[in-house]
Amino acid sequence: MNFDDKRDFYRMMLNSEVMVTIIDDETNSQITATCRDLSATGMAIELEHPLAISTHVKIKIDSASDLVPALDIRGKVVRVGEECEGCYLVGIAIEELD
């Protein structure tokens, strides 16, 4: 298998709905997003609106099985790109994983 991607950790491609809590605002706003991929150090989520770089977030990924616990991730926005109108791909660096 030839991997052109020079990452230290391989990404799992997902298409899972996640709940994003924006920690940096006073109300801890919650928004629904789609997790596109996940690795040991980061993830990419798809949102209708962009988030500012360095925004701290908490992301909950529910499990499809009762045998596997949900993931609670704390991270920071490190990249934002507009895929198309009303669709933004947001890169999150994972800082803490429960």
C-alpha positions as CSV (number, residue, x, y, z in Angstrom):
1,M,0.0,0.0,0.0
2,N,1.5,3.4,-1.0
3,F,0.5,6.3,1.2
4,D,1.3,9.7,-0.3
5,D,-0.1,11.4,2.9
6,K,2.9,12.1,5.2
7,R,0.8,12.2,8.4
8,D,2.0,10.5,11.6
9,F,-1.5,9.1,12.1
10,Y,-3.9,7.8,9.5
11,R,-7.4,9.3,9.2
12,M,-10.6,7.4,9.5
13,M,-13.1,8.6,7.0
14,L,-16.5,9.2,8.7
15,N,-19.8,10.7,7.9
16,S,-21.2,11.0,11.4
17,E,-23.4,13.7,13.0
18,V,-21.7,15.3,16.0
19,M,-22.6,17.9,18.5
20,V,-20.2,20.9,18.8
21,T,-20.2,23.1,21.8
22,I,-18.4,26.4,21.3
23,I,-16.5,26.9,24.6
24,D,-15.2,30.4,23.9
25,D,-18.6,32.1,23.8
26,E,-20.5,33.1,27.0
27,T,-23.5,30.9,26.2
28,N,-21.6,27.7,25.2
29,S,-23.5,27.6,21.9
30,Q,-24.3,24.1,20.5
31,I,-24.5,23.4,16.9
32,T,-24.8,20.2,14.9
33,A,-22.1,19.3,12.4
34,T,-20.9,16.4,10.3
35,C,-17.6,14.7,11.2
36,R,-15.8,14.0,7.9
37,D,-12.7,12.4,9.3
38,L,-10.9,11.6,12.6
39,S,-7.3,10.8,13.5
40,A,-5.4,10.5,16.8
41,T,-4.5,14.2,16.7
42,G,-7.3,15.9,14.7
43,M,-10.6,15.9,12.9
44,A,-12.4,17.7,10.2
45,I,-16.0,18.7,10.6
46,E,-18.5,20.2,8.1
47,L,-20.5,23.2,9.2
48,E,-23.0,25.7,7.7
49,H,-21.1,28.6,9.2
50,P,-17.3,29.1,9.8
51,L,-15.7,29.2,13.2
52,A,-12.8,31.5,14.0
53,I,-9.3,30.1,14.1
54,S,-8.2,29.3,17.7
55,T,-11.9,28.9,18.9
56,H,-12.0,26.2,21.6
57,V,-14.7,23.6,21.1
58,K,-16.0,20.4,22.7
59,I,-17.3,17.7,20.3
60,K,-19.4,14.7,21.2
61,I,-19.4,11.7,18.8
62,D,-22.0,9.2,19.7
63,S,-21.3,5.5,19.1
64,A,-23.3,3.3,16.9
65,S,-23.0,0.5,19.4
66,D,-23.7,0.1,23.1
67,L,-20.4,-1.8,23.4
68,V,-18.3,1.3,22.3
69,P,-18.6,4.5,24.4
70,A,-19.2,7.9,22.9
71,L,-16.2,10.1,22.3
72,D,-15.9,13.5,24.1
73,I,-13.2,15.6,22.4
74,R,-11.9,19.1,23.4
75,G,-10.0,20.9,20.7
76,K,-9.1,24.1,18.9
77,V,-10.0,25.3,15.4
78,V,-6.8,25.3,13.4
79,R,-8.1,25.6,9.8
80,V,-11.3,26.8,8.0
81,G,-12.0,26.4,4.4
82,E,-15.2,27.1,2.4
83,E,-16.1,24.0,0.4
84,C,-19.1,25.7,-1.3
85,E,-21.7,28.3,-0.3
86,G,-23.0,27.5,3.1
87,C,-20.5,24.6,3.6
88,Y,-17.3,25.0,5.6
89,L,-14.7,22.4,6.4
90,V,-13.2,23.1,9.8
91,G,-10.0,21.5,11.0
92,I,-9.8,20.7,14.8
93,A,-6.6,19.9,16.7
94,I,-7.5,17.5,19.5
95,E,-6.3,18.7,22.8
96,E,-8.1,16.3,25.1
97,L,-10.0,13.0,24.5
98,D,-12.4,11.2,26.9
